[in-house]
Amino acid sequence: MRLFLKLFFSYLLVVFFAELLVVVLVESFAPRFFQGHVERMVHMVSMMGGGPMAESLKADLERSLYSTLNSAFLASLPLAFGISGIIAFFTSRKFTRTAEMLAEASRKVAAGNYRVRLPVLGNDELSELAVHFNRLAEALARIEQTRAELIGNVAHELRTPLAALQGYAEAMADGIMPAGEAAAKIGREVRAMARLVEDLARVSRVEVGAVPLDLAAYEPEALARRAVERFLPAYQEKGVKLLLELPENPLPPVRADAERVAQVLANLLANALRYTPSGGEVRLSLERAGGAVRFCVADTGPGVPEAIRDRVFERFFRGDAARGRSGGSGVGLTIAKGLVEAMGGRIWLVDRAPPGATFCFTLPAVGFT
């Protein structure tokens, strides 16, 4: 109602001043148009011998003109009231309806209902406001889902080592397990929990951009060879081939942090080893990609189903149903993505059907922007 009154008086004021301006202009210029006609009429009456009558006629015509203008102005005021009221009513109803829906939806979102959406009723600014509100609600829903999943995943990851710690402690207390053996197993579980905590801290630093980088020029071939040499014993132990494919022509140096590149490659090679069965193979290939160098790790495992491809870089997400649950905290790809982007590159899962999965990332070449 307050909005209606504001709009009503605003429109009424506009109409009133518009009419007043018209009256002022008419009163300023109308006599000029009628003056000639009035003078001719007075002259004709004077020629007919009615001098005093002519002057009286002139004064009467002028009074009639101004009286007509003032009467028209006063008569139009009720019409101005009506038109202003109708326009204000329909305009305020649209604004009020949108504001009420927005207020109600905001209360629901504040109460934790992130599924609420506003209808988009047109293409004006109010409709754009509804679109942005819906996007905000969707973003909050994703954040809430991520928060719930984070709590659930952390609880799940901690439940296993805590249960093992309790079991070892009880076994040692009951004398079933020697103290030395129990202490060794307890230490192993504690280290697993410490790794989880460190992963959580690392992914948090990566996501807020708080990871320090020591950027310099490095030969990409040397970075790749170092990663292959590091993982070759683990691959040989499982019976999986690890191949390094380099182009014939030398690649340009990349601007990167060698330690962070090693972390990214370690994550990708560890994942590939985890999901590739014995007898399979993993290929680490390098090639020029415009002003960057592309690193790709391809395995012959079960691959990543289409349904979960968009989630592989989310915190704690693991495609267990597709690729098996084989350890890991589920934040490795999240960390890899953050590190690659911090170094000016990008990382992605190659869009291709199983078998096998291929992850690629780029690093900017020195001398290119």
Protein Blocks (a to p, Z undefined) as FASTA:
>chain_A
ZZmmmmmmmmmmmmmmmmmmmmmmmmmmmmmmmmmmmmmmmmmmmmnopaklmmmmmmmm
mmmmmmmmmmmmmmmmmmmmmmmmmmmmmmmmmmmmmmmmmmmmmmmmmnopakbccddf
bjbfklmmmmmmmmmmmmmmmmmmmmmmmmmmmmmmmmmmmmmmmmmmmmmmnomacfkl
mmmmmmmmmmmmmmmmmmmmmmmmmmnopaccddddddfklmmmmmmmmmmmmmmmnopa
cdddddfbdcddddddfklmmmmmmmmmmmmmmmpcghiacddddddehjaccdddddfb
ebjafklmmmmmpghiacfklnopeejjhlmmmmmmmmmmmnopacdddddddedidddd
ddddehiZZ
